[in-house]
């Protein structure tokens, strides 16, 4: 069964039942508060299993002239029905050890009565009960289909609780909350169906069959109930209800509802004269009611309250996700005929992200006058004039193709293109999930061995829809085709920043490669660490610039390259010692130094060295190897004051430098390869590799690491790439 069936079933059922689910969830939240507020009265009796029924009855009879009945609530409250001096029935909570009245049983607040009537039947009586039962059944199906979708997204049921990558708020917490509240929601739905079936008499007969027991006429009679064995040995924890005899007549019995049966007991001898076990249906109904209402358990009531609230959130977030998916996957209204186009863009997209990138690429090609055809991978066919095929595809679940790409492999094997065609594949995914870009890998392999297809660019993987990575691919594509394609950047949601003042302590002159250091001191207390980001707002505009932080002696050290037209870099360079600027700290927890890792490797180029300067200054015992690449030796001078101090004073740190324009003319990835034994040993021993600098450098370093780990027995590159051992912060 395909993912689309589960998704459409999930969505359709949610839409059909949405109004009823909203009503049920809101009233469910209200009703979940009732057991909590009830328990807050504080009438619960501790250790009911240590209080005998005899003690409770004796205490009641000593306090009240006439007692009609006794009930032990699931809340632990002990309630009695008594007659007052005015011959009126009064229900009270009492202490079963002393008979002391703790409080009167008040009439149920109207808000709970109203919510119950709405929750049970929508004020429509039998018809309403039927709809409520049906909605409970639909909720159960929605939960199950949601679990299947979640399992596919996470890569299997065994990985349901694996890490959820950062995405927009609604999607991320739709996944997180579904994992937390799946079981409570299933319990709510199942018990709702069960209780509805009970009301419509769809369950087996639940009448208790009483069996008369032989009466022993020689059994001893007791003067006090405190002496009767049955009442002494039966604790209140075993009791549900007790109906008192009307008089002292031996033929009048105590009618007692225990947890699993009902008995009639002689009030003078304690002899059981009749007994009947509760049928399974009765016990199941009682358990269903407790589970559905949370009665008697504050923690479970809180869980039900949150589960009911989560249903409302799932409806909201599901609606937002659907809108985003449809917005990203919207069709292009007018397109050139497929047989007139030299460029064909094929898309496999489950959530709409890959389609969004493909559409931006399509718009750019059209803008410069190219004839382009964009379609889904499932609709692959002959294209009369095609010369260039570009594939944008995500991977769903455990290496599966997206819904609109599942037919491509079969279609491709049958359809032959008339021209020799260049192709490129861009895979979208997340390193936080298993089988990263697996479908894109398989598709790229299929195209690579196909007749008349030439690989124009190597497979390119984009992690977490990173637009900067896409721009790197665009540069490569421009170089291949010989023309530039304008691409509209996605609009980013404005983030609210908490700005504070920083004082400029130091600003160096420009180094040979137009880099400089800037040291800042926060003027108010704020937590930050090396690897976090400083958000700067040049000239108070809304365009934020982010710089990686080195924390040294409670101050911030930034390494910045001054660009001729760079608003951020020029703004910071023009600051003078003693001046202040307003900026904000952004936590970057995925790029913090791993103190639990005994061995770490830092790899950077240019100003990407900044966070590592702070990390080595803090390090005391961990072994750190740092690789840094610049243009020439003079590029390094700006950092020597920090590095020499730390390296000379710490034998656990070693430094490898590379320069692309002098000496051996190496890039940083070349030196990483030269030190392959060190690198492999660090990886195999569970050490951490951190990369900071340009995206191009990152891709080159990862290529080297992939080559080094080929055939490695301890850990594969694919596993290493997805693990906490690899941390990157490149731009």
ZADO-548964 format. One record per residue (C-alpha): residue in three letters; y, z, x. Coordinates in steps of 0.001 Angstrom, whole numbers, plus 500000, padded with zeros to 6 digits. Layout:
BEGIN
ALAYZX
...
end
This chain:
BEGIN
UNK500000500000500000
UNK503331499013501493
UNK506260501263502201
UNK508340499430499606
UNK506040500518496769
UNK506421504155497753
UNK510178503833498211
UNK510772502003494922
UNK508460504386493066
UNK510305507343494557
UNK513713505897493719
UNK512806504660490222
UNK511273507968489152
UNK514292509848490502
UNK516688507607488570
UNK514703507807485331
UNK514486511580485424
UNK517872512264487041
UNK519683513703484007
UNK516802515986483065
UNK516336517049486681
UNK519997517998486935
UNK519702520165483814
UNK516420521685484985
UNK517783522382488481
UNK521030523997487296
UNK519234526208484772
UNK516559526902487381
UNK519239528190489759
UNK520610530467487023
UNK517170531786486109
UNK516283532398489755
UNK519230534803489918
UNK517808536933487073
UNK514887538516488998
UNK517230539197491907
UNK519830540930489738
UNK517055542781487889
UNK515570544091491133
UNK519037545194492234
UNK518981547944489545
UNK516787549937491902
UNK514252551248489382
UNK511229550009491329
UNK508585552654491985
UNK507230552727495508
UNK503500552941496215
UNK502266552337492676
UNK498735552338494043
UNK499169556049494819
UNK500337557007491298
UNK497502557541488808
UNK497636556487485193
UNK496897560115484288
UNK500039561292486089
UNK502220558722484305
UNK500817559509480817
UNK501126563263481344
UNK504715562885482590
UNK505627560779479562
UNK504054563148477036
UNK505775566110478667
UNK509161564392478351
UNK508966562643474972
UNK507560563777471635
UNK505882560461470949
UNK505018557576473219
UNK504029554178471877
UNK503300552252475038
UNK503681551829478767
UNK504190548689480856
UNK504235548077484585
UNK506454545078485331
UNK505783542712488220
UNK509119543953489575
UNK507560547397490143
UNK509586548938487295
UNK507602551205484942
UNK508726550895481339
UNK507846553004478300
UNK508389552558474589
UNK509148555940472958
UNK510389557385469675
UNK513695559261469671
UNK514583562293467543
UNK516251559823465132
UNK512888558065464711
UNK514112555000466544
UNK512175553041469096
UNK513707553165472570
UNK512573551271475660
UNK513289553082478921
UNK512531552790482623
UNK511143556055483981
UNK509751557723487053
UNK505981557944486417
UNK505646560934488720
UNK508197563150486946
UNK508870561471483610
UNK512580561277484499
UNK514417558504482646
UNK515953556061485127
UNK517719553854482640
UNK517496552126479290
UNK516090548650478925
UNK519151546580478092
UNK519210543489475949
UNK518754540376478062
UNK522128538810479014
UNK523000535783476890
UNK523435533509479923
UNK519760533920480850
UNK518580533488477276
UNK520635530315476944
UNK519423528986480304
UNK515799529721479356
UNK516077527811476074
UNK517617524837477832
UNK515142524994480702
UNK512115525179478414
UNK512956522798475614
UNK516560521523475819
UNK516980523110472349
UNK514755520339471002
UNK511721522568470326
UNK508407520704470609
UNK509986517379471562
UNK512047519127474222
UNK509008520934475602
UNK507225517596475881
UNK510118516086477852
UNK510312519135480126
UNK506591518851480851
UNK506953515129481514
UNK509890515700483875
UNK507861518338485725
UNK505098515778486147
UNK507602513176487398
UNK509050515730489819
UNK505554516331491166
UNK505070512589491706
UNK508539512280493276
UNK507679515084495706
UNK504382513456496669
UNK505908509993497177
UNK508716511630499140
UNK506175513317501409
UNK504464509972502018
UNK507801508360502897
UNK508627511277505200
UNK505258510986506936
UNK505808507262507482
UNK509292507915508835
UNK508057510611511248
UNK505059508585512421
UNK502236510292510522
UNK501404513520508695
UNK500626515307511963
UNK504214514677513086
UNK505969515780509906
UNK507732518572511762
UNK508628516627514881
UNK512291516441515853
UNK514676514761513398
UNK517219512633515245
UNK520889512992514498
UNK521991510656511739
UNK524594510793509011
UNK524636514107507152
UNK522941513031503917
UNK520005511267505596
UNK519410513970508182
UNK519329516840505684
UNK517402514829503106
UNK514643514855505721
UNK515163518431506940
UNK515324520031503493
UNK512379517996502200
UNK510244519566504933
UNK511456523058504103
UNK511163522862500334
UNK508299520447499689
UNK505799523229498936
UNK508156525293496681
UNK509138522144494756
UNK505487521145494307
UNK504719524677493057
UNK507675524523490646
UNK506614521114489353
UNK502897521892489073
UNK503427525235487323
UNK505948523563485006
UNK503310520999484007
UNK500688523742483593
UNK502890525955481410
UNK503850522969479242
UNK500183522067478817
UNK499525525653477747
UNK502245525518475082
UNK500691522350473617
UNK497203523950473571
UNK495902521387476048
UNK494086524064478038
UNK490729525684477211
UNK490619528666474858
UNK492038531784476526
UNK490990534418473911
UNK489576537599475463
UNK486034538250474182
UNK485647542016473754
UNK482186543480474297
UNK481317546781472543
UNK479695549239474946
UNK477129551879474035
UNK478721555276473344
UNK477328558304475174
UNK477560561157472673
UNK476836563825475292
UNK479708562839477577
UNK482098565643478457
UNK485416565987476646
UNK488449567110478611
UNK491382569211477478
UNK493897567482479761
UNK494234563817480559
UNK494859564859484163
UNK491172565825484365
UNK489657562640482901
UNK488050560590485734
UNK489018557134484408
UNK492702558005484134
UNK492692559889487463
UNK491018557011489335
UNK493064554190487823
UNK496386553618489612
UNK499488552087488080
UNK499057549130490479
UNK496002548190488375
UNK497894548452485065
UNK499786545833483145
UNK500200547463479737
UNK498954550550477900
UNK499046550983474120
UNK498859554677473185
UNK496679555996470326
UNK498546556889467131
UNK496891560299466789
UNK494376562679468406
UNK491561561223466321
UNK488600560382468626
UNK488424556970466956
UNK491937556144468227
UNK491748554668471730
UNK494004553806474602
UNK494171549997474687
UNK494712549148478344
UNK495476545756479890
UNK494363545834483504
UNK494980543046486017
UNK491736541214485270
UNK490477542608481955
UNK491296544563478798
UNK489555547837477896
UNK489570550378475065
UNK489260553937476425
UNK488404557150474595
UNK491406559444474872
UNK489293562618475197
UNK486409561547477403
UNK487765558557479336
UNK484716556562478322
UNK485212552768478063
UNK484124551798474555
UNK484837548069474830
UNK485775545651477594
UNK486669541996477960
UNK487466539951481083
UNK490424537592481084
UNK489387533927481193
UNK490415531908484229
UNK492983530074482088
UNK494742533344481278
UNK494875534417484915
UNK496090530951485958
UNK498801531024483259
UNK499987534438484400
UNK500102533309488047
UNK501895530092487064
UNK504558532061485204
UNK505163534367488163
UNK505320531453490619
UNK507590529452488326
UNK510062532260487617
UNK509933534360490779
UNK509590537448488609
UNK509054540586490643
UNK509671539115494090
UNK513199538821495434
UNK512219536660498410
UNK510314534166496253
UNK513209534137493767
UNK515559533213496618
UNK513172530462497692
UNK513093529085494132
UNK516875529275493908
UNK517254527290497136
UNK514532524852496084
UNK516321524193492783
UNK519592523707494642
UNK517849521381497113
UNK516732519149494219
UNK520400518636493364
UNK521115517827497008
UNK518185515372497152
UNK519618513537494140
UNK523062513369495747
UNK521800512411499211
UNK519319509894497768
UNK522166508246495864
UNK524306508113499035
UNK521404506723501093
UNK520736504019498506
UNK524405503007498441
UNK524554502890502242
UNK521352500857502402
UNK522602498380499820
UNK526018498188501441
UNK524505497500504863
UNK522025495046503434
UNK524405493102501236
UNK523885489375501212
UNK526263486789502599
UNK527653484920499635
UNK527902481425501152
UNK525878480163504084
UNK525350476812505759
UNK522089475086504836
UNK519270476327507063
UNK518405472805508273
UNK521949472250509527
UNK522077475361511726
UNK521440475629515467
UNK521539479431515376
UNK519074481332513188
UNK519273485118512866
UNK516110486834511617
UNK516315490429510400
UNK513806493203509817
UNK515618496211508402
UNK514379499223506441
UNK517531501339506106
UNK520059498511506522
UNK521180499378510067
UNK519656496324511775
UNK521023494116508985
UNK524508495551509552
UNK524408494617513263
UNK522980491174512444
UNK525704490516509918
UNK528436491422512416
UNK526824489040514901
UNK526610486325512214
UNK530292486784511335
UNK531264486447515000
UNK529351483182515424
UNK530823481752512221
UNK534304482766513347
UNK534053480530516431
UNK532763477598514409
UNK529012477847514939
UNK526563476901512213
UNK524452479976511589
UNK521696480886509169
UNK520764484533508540
UNK517635485579506681
UNK514864488163506541
UNK511829487897508800
UNK509643487641505683
UNK511429484370504807
UNK510758482673508127
UNK510279478903507725
UNK511038475571509406
UNK514584474988510660
UNK515296471313511418
UNK518036471762514053
UNK517341475265515354
UNK517928475801519078
UNK518450479552519239
UNK516660482334517308
UNK517976485900517520
UNK515870488672515990
UNK517316492018514919
UNK514581494415513851
UNK513868498096513414
UNK510480499820513433
UNK509306501971510562
UNK506945504918510727
UNK504027504620513137
UNK504967501325514760
UNK504996499480511440
UNK507278496560510558
UNK510079497121508057
UNK509306496091504474
UNK511133492768504782
UNK509308491886508020
UNK505672492670507252
UNK504775488990506507
UNK506408487540509618
UNK503426487647511975
UNK501249485634509608
UNK504072483185508809
UNK504932482643512460
UNK501362481691513368
UNK501376478953510705
UNK504882477500511079
UNK505842475249514008
UNK509477474601514841
UNK510485470974515615
UNK512618471854518665
UNK512261473843521857
UNK513942477126520905
UNK515478479952522898
UNK514904483428521476
UNK516147486981521978
UNK514887490180520322
UNK516963493314519754
UNK515006496390518678
UNK516587499318516830
UNK515076502792516825
UNK515355506344518077
UNK513868507937521156
UNK513381511086519092
UNK510582509369517177
UNK507171508109518272
UNK506554504377518693
UNK510152503695519689
UNK510928500024518872
UNK507187499303518730
UNK507454496492516184
UNK510214494841518222
UNK507942495015521293
UNK505061493385519407
UNK507311490704517945
UNK508823489932521359
UNK505322489565522808
UNK504330487227519972
UNK507335484981520526
UNK506886485014524323
UNK503491483315524156
UNK504387480890521356
UNK504637477172522002
UNK508189475746522123
UNK509741479239522447
UNK511601480319525591
UNK512734483898526135
UNK516498483722526582
UNK516995487469527231
UNK514484490298527809
UNK513743492581524868
UNK516722494888524378
UNK516296498316522739
UNK519128500152521027
UNK518768503899520576
UNK520283505525517461
UNK522358502478516464
UNK524565502866519528
UNK527248500182519273
UNK528143500537522959
UNK524608499471523852
UNK524933496499521533
UNK528118495477523328
UNK526169495538526618
UNK523643493137525097
UNK526508490949523849
UNK527818490631527421
UNK524408489382528529
UNK524274486956525605
UNK527784485642526359
UNK526725484930529954
UNK523702482969528760
UNK525355480810526102
UNK528652480299527938
UNK531037481386525185
UNK532408484662523837
UNK531583485927520345
UNK534068488306518671
UNK532310491279517072
UNK533937493625514576
UNK533295497240515493
UNK532075499581512746
UNK534627501997511363
UNK533824505505512484
UNK534348508423510141
UNK537247510506511410
UNK536102513757512894
UNK538080516954512563
UNK538821518517515899
UNK539861522060516684
UNK542607521491519245
UNK543674524140521733
UNK546156524154524594
UNK545116523507528190
UNK547260524055531274
UNK547144521539534120
UNK546089523377537281
UNK545593520390539562
UNK545800516608539532
UNK544819514648542648
UNK546336511399543808
UNK544516508153543117
UNK541481507534545240
UNK540655504120546735
UNK538961503006543523
UNK541729504305541221
UNK539889507510540341
UNK541413510984540233
UNK540425514564539447
UNK542151516692536832
UNK541588520452536590
UNK542520522197533334
UNK542542525829532222
UNK542092526657528506
UNK544901528943527333
UNK542696530612524745
UNK539083531764524877
UNK536578529019524111
UNK532920528482524919
UNK531954525346526815
UNK529621524259529580
UNK529135521352531948
UNK527991518278530048
UNK530183518989527021
UNK533011516585526218
UNK536778516994526219
UNK538383515078523351
UNK541886513953524374
UNK544525512452522069
UNK546984510381524166
UNK550557510664522914
UNK549277512528519838
UNK547731509393518339
UNK544509509521516341
UNK542447507502518813
UNK540329510042520638
UNK539224509592524243
UNK536254511609525485
UNK535648512796529040
UNK532579514588530362
UNK533264518128531518
UNK532438519944534722
UNK532791523693534297
UNK533856525290537580
UNK535122528885537741
UNK535868528934533986
UNK538127525886534316
UNK537500522259533373
UNK537241519550536010
UNK537456515919534880
UNK536752512808536949
UNK538761509877535555
UNK539181506229536433
UNK542712505021535829
UNK542793501648534079
UNK545947499584534105
UNK546126499422530308
UNK544087502556529598
UNK546068504811527273
UNK543849507832527890
UNK543614507560531667
UNK547332506820532101
UNK548268509690529783
UNK546192512124531831
UNK547364510770535178
UNK550993511247534194
UNK550471514973533520
UNK552014517316536067
UNK550825520701537297
UNK552003523423534919
UNK552248521133531899
UNK550078521686528842
UNK548173519328526608
UNK546294519787523360
UNK542660518749523380
UNK539342519787521851
UNK535921520709523189
UNK532947518817521741
UNK529564520385522287
UNK527089517937523785
UNK523927520040523636
UNK521630517110524395
UNK523170516885527862
UNK523143520496528997
UNK521497521528532264
UNK517915522678531709
UNK517740526043533458
UNK514032526321532618
UNK513270523245534711
UNK512634524223538322
UNK513268520678539563
UNK516045518377538365
UNK517320514957539374
UNK520903513902538623
UNK521673510164538668
UNK525222508866538260
UNK527724506261539351
UNK531503506373539486
UNK533119509087537413
UNK529756509889535796
UNK529359512454538566
UNK531701514872536748
UNK529270517015534700
UNK526900517236537672
UNK529634518766539835
UNK529770521653537377
UNK526007521949537066
UNK525395522235540815
UNK528191524793541168
UNK526446527015538617
UNK522941526501539983
UNK521487529289542076
UNK517737528781542337
UNK516715525421540829
UNK515935522480543091
UNK518431519685542433
UNK518448516168543851
UNK521551514118543108
UNK521836510337543415
UNK525335508873543248
UNK526543505313543586
UNK530039504014544303
UNK531690500952545790
UNK532409502293549303
UNK532291505520551284
UNK535964506200550580
UNK535071506391546881
UNK533196509600547687
UNK536078511398549364
UNK537563512655546150
UNK534415514685545426
UNK533754516008548926
UNK535737519222548454
UNK533355520277545697
UNK530138518808547051
UNK530441520062550619
UNK531072523595549440
UNK528078523620547098
UNK525617521743549308
UNK526407523728552454
UNK525924527004550590
UNK522789525992548697
UNK519662524741550428
UNK518148523837547044
UNK520496520858546639
UNK520170517468548324
UNK522374514412547909
UNK521630510674548175
UNK524572508256548091
UNK524714504476547819
UNK527580502037548202
UNK527570498535546773
UNK530247497015549050
UNK529456498414552483
UNK526596499653554605
UNK523240498634553094
UNK525132497483549962
UNK522845499287547561
UNK523182500357543962
UNK522113503805542854
UNK518903502485541241
UNK517877501015544629
UNK517994504454546250
UNK516110505963543301
UNK513351503424543966
UNK513353504228547695
UNK512773507899546844
UNK509984507076544407
UNK507628509788545690
UNK510271512453545074
UNK511070511020541657
UNK507411510766540583
UNK506678514283541809
UNK509615515652539829
UNK508527513872536646
UNK504852514799536972
UNK505744518465537535
UNK507742518536534292
UNK511144518257535946
UNK514270516900534277
UNK516090513652535006
UNK519709513415533829
UNK521701510161533904
UNK525472509883533458
UNK527730506887534047
UNK527790503289532890
UNK525289501931530369
UNK524470499063532699
UNK523497501580535390
UNK521407503522532874
UNK519439500423531882
UNK518815499548535529
UNK517647503079536361
UNK515328503167533342
UNK513844499848534463
UNK513113501415537862
UNK511565504510536235
UNK509423502315533991
UNK508200500449537055
UNK507440503682538929
UNK505525505172535999
UNK503381502106535413
UNK499806503342535613
UNK500933506947536161
UNK498170509266534933
UNK500212512398534272
UNK502791510932531897
UNK503557507394530732
UNK507051505951530704
UNK506987505757526893
UNK506156509468526621
UNK508668510419529316
UNK511415508379527625
UNK510922510298524369
UNK510590513735525952
UNK513096516453526734
UNK512620515623530418
UNK515044512680530139
UNK518686513298529229
UNK521341510576529191
UNK525068510465528528
UNK526301506979529372
UNK529124504836528091
end
